Amino acid sequence: MAAAPSYPELAGRKALVTGAASGIGRAIATALAAQDMIVGIADIDVEAARATATAIGGMAFALAIDVTQRARVEEAFASFVTTAGGCDLLVGNAGVSTMRRAVDLTDDDWDFNFAVNTKGVFLTNQIAARHFLAQGAGCIVNTASLAAKVGAPLLAHYSASKFAVLGWTQALARELAPAGIRVNAVCPGFVRTGMQSREVLWEAELRGMTPQAVLADYVAQTPLGRLEEPEDVAGVVVFLASDQARFMTGQGVNVTGGVYTT
Ligand SMILES: NC(=O)c1ccc[n+]([C@@H]2O[C@H](COP(=O)([O-])OP(=O)(O)OC[C@H]3O[C@@H](n4cnc5c(N)ncnc54)[C@H](O)[C@@H]3O)[C@@H](O)[C@H]2O)c1
């Protein structure tokens, strides 16, 4: 793979990434650190966050956060600002899924997905936005989903929670635009992470298929002909955080290998 593009303006800026211990968040944090940014690896799994920070090295450090709890988000954000010496970028990436037919969904499925995916984005974005407005600059990138653009079978509750992320992202972008603060989202497709491994097993059982057949179906739906890697998403997040994306706000950028195109 080609060397990561260099955006010199990012060097020394401070980025807090939620859900950064693993998967897409870990790849985003790694890519931001490669631009010489100071990166906060914020995750509910603090041991995994520490391991990720150690693996990244440089100026990455771990933080405990539960994005569903306002007090925990405020503590983590304040701790990051103190340790890093500020905050310029918030990546609202933490997310969860469960999988069930819509007619079988439980209240717990609904509440869990909305608590992390939607309320988590609300809380982290709001607390970062207050800081960015006070300092007169800042940038937000959220991780939405392909399932934020098109309703995903067996993931109706997850889809609804991610459609909400895009609605929030668009509205917040319009409110913060006069202050020069940009708010965008990425919409990944079938990404090879722990979340995907869990979903493949659930989907195989629900559809009466083998896990291998489920994965083959994901690839068959993808015009570029392979599973997506976390790094495919990370490069786009770095671009959105860079000054090259200075005239982009309120966007939900598809990064799906062509699965979805509008
Ligand atoms: N994997 C995919 O195919 C895919 C596709 C589209 C969108 N996404 C989205 O990408 C994001 C990252 O997913 P992933 O695939 O890397 O999953 P993952 O399970 O590998 O990573 C998610 C991370 O979020 C953390 N987390 C969970 N609940 C949290 C909480 N309450 N507070 C803080 N951290 C919490 C987990 O500990 C984990 O480290 C999610 O928002 C997900 O919905 C994933």
PDBQT file of the ligand as one rigid body, heavy atoms in Angstrom, charges set to zero:
ROOT
HETATM    1  N1  LIG A 301     -17.445  -3.071  11.000  1.00  0.00    +0.000 N 
HETATM    2  C1  LIG A 301     -18.294  -2.599  10.100  1.00  0.00    +0.000 C 
HETATM    3  O1  LIG A 301     -18.604  -3.269   9.112  1.00  0.00    +0.000 OA
HETATM    4  C2  LIG A 301     -18.894  -1.230  10.259  1.00  0.00    +0.000 A 
HETATM    5  C3  LIG A 301     -19.605  -0.706   9.173  1.00  0.00    +0.000 A 
HETATM    6  C4  LIG A 301     -20.158   0.553   9.268  1.00  0.00    +0.000 A 
HETATM    7  C5  LIG A 301     -19.997   1.287  10.424  1.00  0.00    +0.000 A 
HETATM    8  N2  LIG A 301     -19.316   0.765  11.471  1.00  0.00    +0.000 N 
HETATM    9  C6  LIG A 301     -19.174   1.606  12.670  1.00  0.00    +0.000 C 
HETATM   10  O2  LIG A 301     -17.797   1.814  12.899  1.00  0.00    +0.000 OA
HETATM   11  C7  LIG A 301     -17.593   2.094  14.290  1.00  0.00    +0.000 C 
HETATM   12  C8  LIG A 301     -16.483   1.192  14.804  1.00  0.00    +0.000 C 
HETATM   13  O3  LIG A 301     -16.918  -0.164  14.679  1.00  0.00    +0.000 OA
HETATM   14  P1  LIG A 301     -15.906  -1.399  14.542  1.00  0.00    +0.000 P 
HETATM   15  O4  LIG A 301     -16.392  -2.206  13.426  1.00  0.00    +0.000 OA
HETATM   16  O5  LIG A 301     -14.520  -0.898  14.565  1.00  0.00    +0.000 OA
HETATM   17  O6  LIG A 301     -16.303  -2.172  15.892  1.00  0.00    +0.000 OA
HETATM   18  P2  LIG A 301     -15.393  -2.762  17.061  1.00  0.00    +0.000 P 
HETATM   19  O7  LIG A 301     -16.339  -3.558  17.903  1.00  0.00    +0.000 OA
HETATM   20  O8  LIG A 301     -14.194  -3.408  16.503  1.00  0.00    +0.000 OA
HETATM   21  O9  LIG A 301     -14.915  -1.461  17.853  1.00  0.00    +0.000 OA
HETATM   22  C9  LIG A 301     -15.812  -0.665  18.593  1.00  0.00    +0.000 C 
HETATM   23  C10 LIG A 301     -15.069  -0.063  19.777  1.00  0.00    +0.000 C 
HETATM   24  O10 LIG A 301     -16.000   0.763  20.498  1.00  0.00    +0.000 OA
HETATM   25  C11 LIG A 301     -15.814   0.526  21.897  1.00  0.00    +0.000 C 
HETATM   26  N3  LIG A 301     -17.039   0.852  22.647  1.00  0.00    +0.000 N 
HETATM   27  C12 LIG A 301     -18.198   0.136  22.681  1.00  0.00    +0.000 A 
HETATM   28  N4  LIG A 301     -19.067   0.724  23.516  1.00  0.00    +0.000 NA
HETATM   29  C13 LIG A 301     -18.460   1.844  23.993  1.00  0.00    +0.000 A 
HETATM   30  C14 LIG A 301     -18.860   2.855  24.913  1.00  0.00    +0.000 A 
HETATM   31  N5  LIG A 301     -20.054   2.851  25.497  1.00  0.00    +0.000 N 
HETATM   32  N6  LIG A 301     -17.996   3.861  25.159  1.00  0.00    +0.000 NA
HETATM   33  C15 LIG A 301     -16.770   3.871  24.591  1.00  0.00    +0.000 A 
HETATM   34  N7  LIG A 301     -16.323   2.930  23.736  1.00  0.00    +0.000 NA
HETATM   35  C16 LIG A 301     -17.173   1.928  23.447  1.00  0.00    +0.000 A 
HETATM   36  C17 LIG A 301     -15.456  -0.960  21.980  1.00  0.00    +0.000 C 
HETATM   37  O11 LIG A 301     -14.810  -1.300  23.196  1.00  0.00    +0.000 OA
HETATM   38  C18 LIG A 301     -14.551  -1.135  20.754  1.00  0.00    +0.000 C 
HETATM   39  O12 LIG A 301     -13.177  -0.898  21.052  1.00  0.00    +0.000 OA
HETATM   40  C19 LIG A 301     -18.948   1.880  14.961  1.00  0.00    +0.000 C 
HETATM   41  O13 LIG A 301     -19.595   3.125  15.139  1.00  0.00    +0.000 OA
HETATM   42  C20 LIG A 301     -19.694   1.025  13.956  1.00  0.00    +0.000 C 
HETATM   43  O14 LIG A 301     -21.090   1.147  14.094  1.00  0.00    +0.000 OA
HETATM   44  C21 LIG A 301     -18.753  -0.483  11.423  1.00  0.00    +0.000 A 
ENDROOT
TORSDOF 0
